[in-house]
Amino acid sequence: MELYRIPGMSIAVFDKNALVWVRTYGVTQAGGSEPVTLDTLFQAASVSKPVTALAALRTVEQGKVSLDTNINDHLCSWMVPDNAFTTLGAKP
């Protein structure tokens, strides 16, 4: 962490949808003293897109949703503005 100037992080390992190991390291801000805890929220940035895509495709595999379903039918706290891309399988 020191080499890459990472002040803090958390790591979680899942096996078949079950959390099997979790560990936190460091502090929440560079130069700070507040330790990273299990409740610390991190901004995932661009890595969230492929993780979300994988999760969506797994729900398709499980038959819970279709790629042609309007994504807004499954969102709770916010909505994607209506456009050519609001369905997972839409083509512009």
N, C-alpha and C positions, 0 to 999 in steps of 0.2 A: 504494500500500500504506500509506503514511504517513497519508493522509487517512482511511482506514477502520481504522487501527490493526491492520493485518495484519502480524504479525512475519515470516511466511514462507509460501511456497507453491511448488507445482510444477505445471507445465502440460505436458500430453502431447497431441499431435495424431496421430490415426490416420486412415489412408485404406485402406479395404477390408481391415480387420483387420491392417494393418501399421503399426507405429510409424514415423512419418515425421519427427517433431520433438519434442524434449523440452528443457525448461529449468527450472532451479530458481532461486529467489530468496529472499533474506533468511535469517533465523535460525529455529531450531526453537522458541524460546520468547521472549516479549516480555522485553526487557531482557537476554537471553542473548547469547552469542557463538558458539554452535555453529551452523555454517551448515547450511541445508537442502541435502541431497545427493540423488542418485538413489535412495539406500537409505532415506531418511526416510519413515516411515509416518505417514499422516494419518488422522484419524477422519473418515469421509465423512458421517456423520450422515444426515439424511433424504434427501439426494440419492442415496443408494445404492438406495433403493426403486425409483424410476423407471428407473434404469440397470439394475437387476436384472430388472425387468419387461420392459424392451426386449430384454435378452439372452435371456430365457426365450422371448419371442415370436419372436425370430429363429431359435432352435433349433427351434421349432414349424414355422416357414416352411421350414426346411431339411429337415424330415421326420425330425429326430433324436429328437424327443419329442412326445408328444401332450398336449394340455391335460387329458386325463383320467388321465394317469399320476400315481401317487403320488409326490409330490416327494421323499419319503424314499428312494426307489429311486435317486436321483441325488446325494444328499448324502453326503459322505465323513467330515468331521470332527465333525459334529453332526447331530442329528435334530430335526424338529419333532414335539412330542408328538402322539400320535394324537388327532384330533378331526375335526369336520366339514369342516375346511379343509385337511387334509393332501394333498388332491389339487388340482392346479392348477385344474381345472374344477369342483370340488365346489360344491354349493349347500347351505347349511344347512337 
